[in-house]
Amino acid sequence: MAVRSDKNNIPYTFSSEIQACIHDTEKNMELIYTSQYKQFKPYCEKLLMHAIEEQSDYLFALAYYYYAQYFATDNDYINTISSALEGIKYQQKVQLNELIARSYNILGVYTQSAGDVTKSVEYLLTGVDFCNLHHLDYAHCMLAGNLADIFHRTSNFDRALHYYDESEYYYNKCYSDSNISSYNTIICLYCNKCYCLLSINRIDEVKEFTEKLSQIIKSARESNQIIPEFVVNTYYATYYHNIGNSEKRDFYLELAKKYFHSLNSYIHLMEDIKAYLKLYKELGYFDELISILESYILKCEQDQAPFHISSFFLSERLACARQLNDMDTYLLYAQKFFDAFQNDQTKNSDATLRAEETHREYNRIQKQQYEMHLLNEKLLVQSQHDTLTALPNRSYLNSYAEETLAAACKNQVAFGIEILDIDHFKHINDTYGHMAGDKYLTSLADQLQHITEEFSDVFAARYGGDEFVIVYYNKNIAEINQIMEKLQKYVSSIKLPEIGLVGVDYLTLSQGCCNMIPNPANRIWDFLSTADITLYDVKMNGRNGFLVRDSFHNAI
């Protein structure tokens, strides 16, 4: 048996045969970028078979994700969407967050391909929110890029450029992950962004990004990576056509033609195909244009493609017939258009029922995701907080203090740490019992919580036993003295059964603090050590008081 862990360190124990199946499926996913993509399907089938045999949520999560990728390449938008939805259900159970985000991306792309732009935007924005929550930079890059494409297609150019910039930002954050997908993503991103800039005639920016694109393509080729040749060469042909360089336009158009005829998937390449056909149309190459349109009309019939895709090819074929005054052909394709429309209406009847079912499934997934988010938040709070006082625990204190010290050092503002404890707490415990001692600890914790709510940039945590720590950010000595004095006043309301060793009938504290502007060489221990020494000085002077040091030596 072998043990596998996902990125969230959830262990799964599988046989070596299943381990090999997972490895082979991951490795051979590259097939979907090639003309041999159909060879990938048996790997998906085998993985799903193991999932059924094992009844493993983890294996189901993987299998449906890979199936969605396969069906997308095979232009089967219905099974693509259903596989992605089914995948999310299992991916959430086992917290495969990267796959969840990518599945939302698939849903966004192929729901849009099915003609539902509103739902597509909803899926993509849900994916973006999920990426923000879980810091998934590469998936965020893909989702933002596809959002940009939708806004571009609907002529919302400002919003499109906003999302193209967002996509580029998140790509650069994870640039070190230079695999096939990452090269494909940034290349397609720059091509689509340039198309958008061309639409609003911002030629200087187009030239700038075309140069960047060329450098990325050069790097990809030097790394022997597969690049989307049809996408790239169609863009270059369009670019040179727009700037009036007919020689380079024809060169790249011929290259695009070479790769066009070997395309497998076309649904997610529709915008590139439209740009390619637009060039032929503007150049008056009607023979080639008609040949392409007729072959895609036949593909759409065979694949039962969404009406809004098949109608594009039919409409363009009708426009060619009209321009060439070929009325017999015009009538033939007008009938095909009508038949496709009628067929779409029939499909819409079934799709309406499927849409209702899909909506319920999506809502169930959203509910499951929300409940899991609440559970994770609850577990996080439990792991970071003290069970008795509900204040942050020592582990949380350490991480918070380190981050705050780094911020204070960077911004050159004061950073302070205070250590405080209850005077003669051992005597209180021994005299009144541990239950009473716990009551005084929780009462003090309540007052500390009150202090953190009353003053900004003040953080309180339980350090251990009756010791507590307060972290101050950007506070001067006078402000800290005011806070310490106020805490003494609040604590004086916590009554003891009788006059204690300090000579009063209420709880008292001893408090020591070190507060100064740090330098890069300072560490948390420097502040804690000085605060502890200062606390000791307070105790030596009779307790029930406070003292602040503004350096590692001087007290004030």
C-alpha positions as CSV (number, residue, x, y, z in Angstrom):
1,M,0.0,0.0,0.0
2,A,1.1,3.6,-0.6
3,V,0.0,6.8,1.0
4,R,-0.8,9.9,-1.1
5,S,-1.4,13.4,0.3
6,D,-3.0,16.3,-1.5
7,K,-1.9,19.9,-1.2
8,N,-3.9,20.2,2.0
9,N,-2.1,17.3,3.5
10,I,-5.1,15.0,3.6
11,P,-3.8,11.4,3.4
12,Y,-5.3,8.7,1.2
13,T,-4.1,5.1,1.3
14,F,-4.2,3.4,-2.1
15,S,-2.7,0.3,-3.7
16,S,0.4,0.6,-5.9
17,E,-1.9,-0.1,-8.9
18,I,-4.1,2.9,-8.1
19,Q,-1.1,5.1,-7.4
20,A,0.3,4.2,-10.8
21,C,-3.1,5.0,-12.4
22,I,-3.1,8.5,-10.8
23,H,0.5,9.1,-11.9
24,D,-0.2,8.0,-15.5
25,T,-3.3,10.1,-15.8
26,E,-1.5,13.2,-14.5
27,K,1.5,12.6,-16.8
28,N,-0.6,11.9,-19.9
29,M,-2.9,14.9,-19.5
30,E,-0.5,16.6,-22.0
31,L,-2.2,14.5,-24.7
32,I,-5.2,16.9,-24.6
33,Y,-2.9,19.6,-26.2
34,T,-2.2,17.3,-29.2
35,S,-4.0,15.6,-32.0
36,Q,-3.8,12.3,-30.0
37,Y,-6.1,13.7,-27.3
38,K,-8.6,10.8,-27.7
39,Q,-5.9,8.5,-26.2
40,F,-6.4,10.4,-22.9
41,K,-9.9,9.1,-22.4
42,P,-8.9,5.5,-21.3
43,Y,-6.9,7.0,-18.5
44,C,-10.0,8.9,-17.3
45,E,-12.1,5.8,-17.6
46,K,-9.6,3.7,-15.6
47,L,-9.4,6.3,-12.8
48,L,-13.2,6.5,-12.6
49,M,-13.4,2.7,-12.4
50,H,-11.0,2.8,-9.4
51,A,-13.0,5.6,-7.8
52,I,-16.2,3.5,-8.1
53,E,-14.4,0.4,-6.7
54,E,-12.9,2.2,-3.8
55,Q,-15.8,4.6,-3.3
56,S,-13.1,7.2,-2.8
57,D,-14.1,10.9,-2.8
58,Y,-10.5,11.8,-3.6
59,L,-10.4,9.6,-6.7
60,F,-13.8,10.8,-7.9
61,A,-12.5,14.4,-7.5
62,L,-9.6,13.7,-9.8
63,A,-11.5,11.5,-12.3
64,Y,-14.3,14.1,-12.9
65,Y,-11.7,16.9,-13.3
66,Y,-9.8,15.0,-15.9
67,Y,-13.0,14.0,-17.7
68,A,-14.0,17.6,-17.8
69,Q,-10.7,18.4,-19.5
70,Y,-11.1,15.6,-22.0
71,F,-14.7,16.5,-22.9
72,A,-13.7,20.1,-23.3
73,T,-11.0,19.1,-25.9
74,D,-13.6,16.8,-27.6
75,N,-16.1,19.8,-28.0
76,D,-18.6,18.0,-25.8
77,Y,-19.8,21.0,-23.8
78,I,-22.7,19.2,-22.1
79,N,-20.5,16.5,-20.6
80,T,-17.8,19.1,-19.9
81,I,-20.2,21.1,-17.7
82,S,-21.7,18.1,-16.0
83,S,-18.2,16.6,-15.2
84,A,-17.0,19.9,-13.8
85,L,-20.1,20.2,-11.5
86,E,-19.7,16.7,-10.3
87,G,-16.0,17.2,-9.8
88,I,-16.5,20.2,-7.6
89,K,-18.8,18.2,-5.3
90,Y,-16.0,15.8,-4.5
91,Q,-13.2,18.3,-4.7
92,Q,-14.9,20.3,-1.9
93,K,-15.2,17.2,0.3
94,V,-11.4,16.5,0.1
95,Q,-10.4,20.2,-0.1
96,L,-8.6,20.0,-3.5
97,N,-8.8,23.8,-3.7
98,E,-6.7,24.2,-6.9
99,L,-9.0,21.7,-8.8
100,I,-12.1,23.5,-7.4
101,A,-10.9,26.8,-8.9
102,R,-10.0,25.2,-12.2
103,S,-13.4,23.5,-12.4
104,Y,-15.1,26.9,-11.9
105,N,-12.9,28.1,-14.8
106,I,-14.1,25.2,-17.0
107,L,-17.7,25.9,-16.1
108,G,-17.3,29.6,-16.9
109,V,-15.7,28.9,-20.3
110,Y,-18.1,26.2,-21.4
111,T,-21.3,27.7,-20.0
112,Q,-20.4,30.8,-22.1
113,S,-19.8,28.5,-25.1
114,A,-23.3,27.1,-24.5
115,G,-24.7,30.7,-24.9
116,D,-25.3,31.6,-21.2
117,V,-23.1,34.6,-20.7
118,T,-24.7,35.6,-17.4
119,K,-24.1,32.2,-15.8
120,S,-20.6,32.1,-17.2
121,V,-19.7,35.4,-15.5
122,E,-21.2,34.1,-12.3
123,Y,-19.1,30.9,-12.4
124,L,-15.9,32.8,-13.2
125,L,-16.5,35.4,-10.4
126,T,-17.2,32.7,-8.0
127,G,-13.9,31.1,-9.0
128,V,-12.1,34.4,-8.5
129,D,-13.5,34.8,-5.0
130,F,-12.5,31.3,-4.2
131,C,-8.9,32.0,-5.4
132,N,-8.7,35.1,-3.3
133,L,-9.8,33.1,-0.3
134,H,-7.2,30.4,-0.8
135,H,-4.4,32.4,-2.5
136,L,-4.5,30.4,-5.8
137,D,-2.6,32.7,-8.1
138,Y,-2.4,30.6,-11.3
139,A,-6.1,29.6,-11.3
140,H,-6.9,33.3,-10.6
141,C,-4.8,34.2,-13.7
142,M,-6.9,31.8,-15.9
143,L,-10.3,32.9,-14.4
144,A,-9.5,36.7,-14.8
145,G,-8.3,36.1,-18.4
146,N,-11.6,34.4,-19.3
147,L,-13.6,37.1,-17.6
148,A,-11.6,39.6,-19.7
149,D,-12.5,37.7,-22.9
150,I,-16.2,37.8,-22.2
151,F,-16.1,41.6,-21.5
152,H,-14.1,42.0,-24.7
153,R,-16.6,40.0,-26.8
154,T,-19.4,42.2,-25.4
155,S,-17.5,45.4,-26.3
156,N,-17.0,46.3,-22.6
157,F,-13.4,47.2,-23.4
158,D,-12.5,49.0,-20.2
159,R,-13.6,46.1,-18.0
160,A,-11.9,43.7,-20.4
161,L,-8.6,45.5,-20.0
162,H,-9.1,45.6,-16.2
163,Y,-9.3,41.8,-16.1
164,Y,-6.5,41.3,-18.6
165,D,-4.3,43.4,-16.3
166,E,-5.5,41.3,-13.3
167,S,-4.8,38.1,-15.1
168,E,-1.3,39.3,-16.0
169,Y,-0.6,40.3,-12.4
170,Y,-1.4,36.9,-11.1
171,Y,0.5,35.1,-13.8
172,N,3.6,37.1,-12.9
173,K,3.2,36.1,-9.2
174,C,3.5,32.5,-10.2
175,Y,5.9,32.8,-13.2
176,S,8.2,30.1,-11.9
177,D,5.6,27.5,-12.8
178,S,6.7,27.3,-16.4
179,N,4.8,24.3,-17.7
180,I,2.8,23.8,-20.8
181,S,-0.4,25.3,-19.3
182,S,1.4,28.4,-18.0
183,Y,2.9,29.2,-21.4
184,N,-0.4,28.5,-23.1
185,T,-2.2,30.8,-20.6
186,I,0.1,33.8,-20.9
187,I,0.4,33.5,-24.7
188,C,-3.4,33.4,-25.1
189,L,-3.7,36.2,-22.6
190,Y,-1.4,38.5,-24.6
191,C,-3.0,37.6,-27.9
192,N,-6.5,38.4,-26.6
193,K,-5.4,41.6,-24.8
194,C,-3.9,42.8,-28.1
195,Y,-7.1,42.0,-30.0
196,C,-8.9,44.1,-27.4
197,L,-6.4,47.0,-27.8
198,L,-6.7,46.8,-31.6
199,S,-10.5,47.1,-31.2
200,I,-10.0,50.6,-29.6
201,N,-7.1,51.5,-31.9
202,R,-4.4,51.7,-29.1
203,I,-1.7,50.7,-31.5
204,D,1.3,51.8,-29.4
205,E,0.2,49.5,-26.6
206,V,-0.4,46.7,-29.1
207,K,3.2,47.0,-30.3
208,E,4.4,46.9,-26.7
209,F,2.5,43.7,-25.8
210,T,3.4,42.1,-29.2
211,E,7.0,42.5,-28.3
212,K,6.4,40.9,-24.9
213,L,4.5,38.1,-26.6
214,S,7.4,37.4,-28.9
215,Q,9.8,37.1,-26.0
216,I,7.5,34.7,-24.2
217,I,7.1,32.6,-27.4
218,K,10.9,32.6,-27.8
219,S,11.3,31.3,-24.2
220,A,8.7,28.6,-24.8
221,R,10.4,27.4,-27.9
222,E,13.8,27.4,-26.3
223,S,12.3,25.2,-23.5
224,N,10.8,22.8,-26.1
225,Q,7.3,23.6,-24.9
226,I,4.2,23.1,-27.0
227,I,2.6,26.5,-27.8
228,P,-0.8,27.3,-29.4
229,E,0.6,27.8,-32.9
230,F,-2.8,28.5,-34.5
231,V,-3.6,31.2,-31.9
232,V,-0.2,32.8,-32.2
233,N,0.0,32.9,-36.0
234,T,-3.5,34.1,-36.4
235,Y,-2.8,37.0,-34.1
236,Y,0.5,37.9,-35.9
237,A,-1.4,37.8,-39.2
238,T,-4.1,40.1,-37.8
239,Y,-1.5,42.4,-36.2
240,Y,0.5,42.9,-39.5
241,H,-2.7,43.3,-41.4
242,N,-3.7,46.2,-39.1
243,I,-0.3,47.9,-39.4
244,G,-0.2,47.5,-43.2
245,N,2.6,44.9,-43.5
246,S,1.1,42.6,-46.2
247,E,4.3,40.4,-46.6
248,K,4.4,39.4,-42.9
249,R,0.6,39.1,-42.8
250,D,0.6,36.6,-45.6
251,F,3.5,34.7,-44.1
252,Y,1.8,34.2,-40.7
253,L,-1.6,33.6,-42.4
254,E,-0.1,30.7,-44.3
255,L,1.4,29.3,-41.0
256,A,-2.0,29.7,-39.3
257,K,-3.6,27.8,-42.2
258,K,-1.2,25.0,-41.7
259,Y,-2.1,24.6,-38.0
260,F,-5.8,25.4,-38.5
261,H,-6.5,22.2,-40.3
262,S,-5.0,20.1,-37.5
263,L,-7.2,21.7,-34.7
264,N,-9.0,19.3,-32.5
265,S,-11.0,21.5,-30.2
266,Y,-12.8,24.5,-31.6
267,I,-15.4,25.6,-29.0
268,H,-12.9,27.3,-26.8
269,L,-11.0,28.7,-29.8
270,M,-14.0,30.4,-31.4
271,E,-12.6,33.9,-31.0
272,D,-9.4,32.9,-32.7
273,I,-11.3,31.1,-35.5
274,K,-13.4,34.3,-36.0
275,A,-10.3,36.4,-36.3
276,Y,-8.9,33.9,-38.8
277,L,-12.0,33.9,-40.9
278,K,-12.3,37.7,-40.7
279,L,-8.8,38.0,-42.4
280,Y,-10.0,35.8,-45.3
281,K,-13.1,37.8,-45.6
282,E,-11.4,41.2,-45.6
283,L,-8.8,39.9,-48.1
284,G,-11.6,38.5,-50.4
285,Y,-10.3,34.9,-50.2
286,F,-13.8,33.4,-50.6
287,D,-12.8,29.9,-51.8
288,E,-10.8,29.2,-48.7
289,L,-13.4,30.9,-46.5
290,I,-16.3,28.9,-47.9
291,S,-14.3,25.6,-47.5
292,I,-13.6,26.4,-43.9
293,L,-17.2,27.4,-43.1
294,E,-18.7,24.3,-44.7
295,S,-16.3,22.0,-42.9
296,Y,-17.2,23.6,-39.5
297,I,-20.9,23.5,-40.3
298,L,-20.5,19.8,-40.8
299,K,-18.5,19.5,-37.5
300,C,-21.2,21.4,-35.6
301,E,-23.8,19.0,-36.9
302,Q,-21.8,15.9,-35.9
303,D,-20.9,17.3,-32.5
304,Q,-24.4,18.7,-31.8
305,A,-22.6,22.0,-31.0
306,P,-24.5,24.8,-29.3
307,F,-26.8,26.8,-31.6
308,H,-25.0,30.1,-31.0
309,I,-21.8,28.5,-32.4
310,S,-23.3,26.7,-35.3
311,S,-25.4,29.7,-36.2
312,F,-22.2,31.8,-36.5
313,F,-20.8,29.5,-39.2
314,L,-24.2,29.3,-40.9
315,S,-24.6,33.1,-40.8
316,E,-21.2,33.6,-42.3
317,R,-21.9,31.0,-45.1
318,L,-25.2,32.8,-45.9
319,A,-23.3,36.1,-46.1
320,C,-20.8,34.6,-48.6
321,A,-23.6,33.2,-50.7
322,R,-25.4,36.6,-50.7
323,Q,-22.2,38.5,-51.6
324,L,-21.4,36.1,-54.4
325,N,-25.1,36.3,-55.5
326,D,-25.4,32.5,-55.3
327,M,-29.1,32.2,-54.4
328,D,-29.3,28.4,-54.7
329,T,-26.6,28.0,-52.0
330,Y,-28.2,30.8,-50.0
331,L,-31.5,29.0,-49.9
332,L,-29.8,25.7,-49.0
333,Y,-28.0,27.2,-46.0
334,A,-31.1,29.2,-45.0
335,Q,-32.9,25.9,-44.6
336,K,-30.0,24.5,-42.6
337,F,-30.1,27.6,-40.4
338,F,-33.8,27.1,-39.8
339,D,-33.4,23.4,-39.1
340,A,-30.6,24.2,-36.6
341,F,-32.9,26.7,-34.9
342,Q,-35.7,24.2,-34.7
343,N,-33.4,21.6,-33.3
344,D,-32.1,24.1,-30.7
345,Q,-35.7,24.8,-29.6
346,T,-36.2,21.0,-29.1
347,K,-32.9,20.8,-27.2
348,N,-34.0,23.9,-25.1
349,S,-37.0,22.0,-23.9
350,D,-34.7,19.3,-22.5
351,A,-32.1,21.9,-21.4
352,T,-34.7,23.7,-19.4
353,L,-35.2,20.6,-17.2
354,R,-31.4,20.1,-17.1
355,A,-31.0,23.8,-16.1
356,E,-33.3,23.3,-13.2
357,E,-31.4,20.3,-12.1
358,T,-28.0,22.0,-12.6
359,H,-29.2,25.0,-10.6
360,R,-30.2,22.8,-7.7
361,E,-26.9,21.0,-7.9
362,Y,-25.0,24.3,-8.0
363,N,-26.9,25.6,-5.0
364,R,-26.1,22.4,-3.1
365,I,-22.4,22.8,-4.0
366,Q,-22.5,26.4,-2.8
367,K,-24.2,25.4,0.5
368,Q,-21.6,22.6,1.0
369,Q,-18.8,25.1,0.2
370,Y,-20.2,27.6,2.7
371,E,-20.6,25.0,5.5
372,M,-17.0,23.8,4.9
373,H,-15.8,27.4,5.0
374,L,-17.5,27.9,8.4
375,L,-16.1,24.6,9.7
376,N,-12.6,25.5,8.6
377,E,-12.9,28.9,10.2
378,K,-14.1,27.3,13.4
379,L,-11.2,24.8,13.4
380,L,-8.8,27.7,12.7
381,V,-10.1,29.7,15.6
382,Q,-9.9,26.6,17.9
383,S,-6.3,26.0,16.9
384,Q,-5.3,29.6,17.5
385,H,-7.1,30.4,20.7
386,D,-6.8,29.3,24.4
387,T,-9.6,27.0,25.4
388,L,-10.1,28.6,28.9
389,T,-9.9,32.3,28.2
390,A,-10.8,32.3,24.4
391,L,-7.8,34.8,23.9
392,P,-5.3,34.0,21.2
393,N,-2.8,31.4,22.3
394,R,1.0,31.4,22.3
395,S,1.2,30.0,18.8
396,Y,-1.1,32.7,17.4
397,L,0.8,35.3,19.5
398,N,4.2,34.3,17.9
399,S,2.9,34.6,14.3
400,Y,1.1,37.9,15.0
401,A,4.1,39.4,16.8
402,E,6.6,38.4,14.0
403,E,4.3,40.0,11.4
404,T,3.8,43.1,13.5
405,L,7.5,43.5,14.2
406,A,8.3,43.2,10.5
407,A,5.7,45.9,9.7
408,A,7.0,48.2,12.4
409,C,10.6,47.8,11.1
410,K,9.6,48.4,7.5
411,N,7.5,51.5,8.4
412,Q,9.9,52.7,11.1
413,V,7.2,53.0,13.8
414,A,7.2,51.8,17.4
415,F,6.7,48.2,18.4
416,G,6.0,47.1,21.9
417,I,5.6,43.9,24.0
418,E,4.1,43.9,27.5
419,I,4.1,40.9,29.8
420,L,1.7,41.0,32.7
421,D,0.5,38.6,35.4
422,I,-1.8,38.4,38.4
423,D,-0.2,39.4,41.7
424,H,0.2,36.4,44.0
425,F,-1.8,34.1,41.8
426,K,-0.4,31.0,43.4
427,H,-1.7,32.1,46.7
428,I,-5.1,32.8,45.2
429,N,-5.2,29.3,43.7
430,D,-4.0,27.7,46.9
431,T,-6.5,29.7,49.1
432,Y,-9.6,29.7,47.0
433,G,-9.1,26.6,44.7
434,H,-8.3,26.1,41.1
435,M,-11.9,26.8,39.9
436,A,-11.8,30.2,41.5
437,G,-8.3,30.7,39.9
438,D,-9.8,29.9,36.5
439,K,-12.6,32.3,37.1
440,Y,-10.1,35.1,37.8
441,L,-8.1,34.2,34.7
442,T,-11.2,34.4,32.5
443,S,-12.3,37.7,34.2
444,L,-8.9,39.2,33.4
445,A,-9.1,37.9,29.8
446,D,-12.5,39.7,29.4
447,Q,-10.8,43.0,30.5
448,L,-8.0,42.4,28.1
449,Q,-10.4,41.7,25.3
450,H,-12.2,45.0,26.2
451,I,-8.8,46.8,25.9
452,T,-8.1,45.4,22.4
453,E,-11.6,46.6,21.3
454,E,-11.2,50.0,22.8
455,F,-7.7,50.7,21.4
456,S,-6.6,50.1,17.8
457,D,-3.4,48.1,17.0
458,V,-3.4,46.4,20.4
459,F,-3.3,42.6,20.6
460,A,-3.6,40.5,23.7
461,A,-2.9,36.8,24.2
462,R,-2.5,34.2,26.9
463,Y,1.2,33.3,27.3
464,G,0.8,30.5,29.8
465,G,-0.4,30.1,33.4
466,D,-1.4,33.5,34.7
467,E,0.9,35.3,32.3
468,F,-0.5,37.4,29.4
469,V,1.1,39.3,26.7
470,I,0.1,42.5,24.9
471,V,1.5,43.6,21.5
472,Y,1.5,47.3,20.7
473,Y,2.0,48.7,17.2
474,N,2.8,52.4,16.5
475,K,2.1,53.5,20.1
476,N,4.2,56.1,22.0
477,I,5.1,55.8,25.7
478,A,2.2,58.1,26.8
479,E,-0.3,56.0,25.0
480,I,0.9,52.7,26.4
481,N,1.0,54.2,30.0
482,Q,-2.6,55.3,29.4
483,I,-3.6,51.8,28.3
484,M,-1.8,50.1,31.2
485,E,-3.4,52.4,33.7
486,K,-6.8,51.8,32.2
487,L,-6.3,48.0,32.5
488,Q,-5.4,48.4,36.1
489,K,-8.6,50.3,36.7
490,Y,-10.7,47.7,34.8
491,V,-9.1,44.9,36.8
492,S,-9.8,46.6,40.1
493,S,-13.5,45.8,39.5
494,I,-12.6,42.0,39.9
495,K,-13.2,41.5,43.7
496,L,-11.4,39.1,46.0
497,P,-13.3,37.4,48.9
498,E,-11.0,39.3,51.3
499,I,-8.0,41.6,51.4
500,G,-5.1,39.9,49.7
501,L,-1.4,40.0,50.1
502,V,-1.1,43.3,48.2
503,G,-3.3,44.9,50.8
504,V,-6.5,45.4,48.7
505,D,-9.7,43.3,48.2
506,Y,-9.5,43.2,44.4
507,L,-7.3,41.6,41.7
508,T,-4.0,43.5,40.9
509,L,-1.5,43.2,38.1
510,S,2.2,43.7,37.6
511,Q,3.0,44.9,34.1
512,G,6.4,45.3,32.3
513,C,6.7,46.6,28.7
514,C,9.5,47.3,26.1
515,N,8.5,49.7,23.4
516,M,10.8,51.2,20.7
517,I,11.3,51.6,17.0
518,P,13.0,48.4,15.9
519,N,15.8,47.8,13.5
520,P,16.2,44.7,11.2
521,A,18.6,43.0,13.7
522,N,15.9,43.0,16.5
523,R,14.0,39.9,17.3
524,I,10.8,39.2,19.3
525,W,13.0,37.6,22.0
526,D,14.8,40.9,22.6
527,F,11.4,42.6,23.4
528,L,10.1,39.7,25.5
529,S,13.3,39.5,27.5
530,T,13.3,43.2,28.3
531,A,9.6,43.1,29.1
532,D,10.2,40.2,31.5
533,I,13.1,42.0,33.2
534,T,10.9,45.1,33.5
535,L,8.0,43.0,35.0
536,Y,10.5,41.6,37.6
537,D,11.5,45.2,38.5
538,V,7.8,46.0,39.1
539,K,7.5,43.0,41.4
540,M,10.6,44.0,43.3
541,N,9.0,47.4,43.9
542,G,5.9,46.0,45.6
543,R,3.8,44.8,42.6
544,N,0.4,46.3,41.6
545,G,2.1,48.6,39.1
546,F,3.5,49.1,35.6
547,L,6.7,50.2,33.9
548,V,7.8,50.8,30.3
549,R,11.3,50.7,28.8
550,D,12.0,52.6,25.6
551,S,15.2,50.6,24.8
552,F,16.8,47.3,25.9
553,H,18.4,49.2,28.8
554,N,16.6,52.3,30.0
555,A,13.4,52.5,32.1
556,I,11.0,55.4,32.3
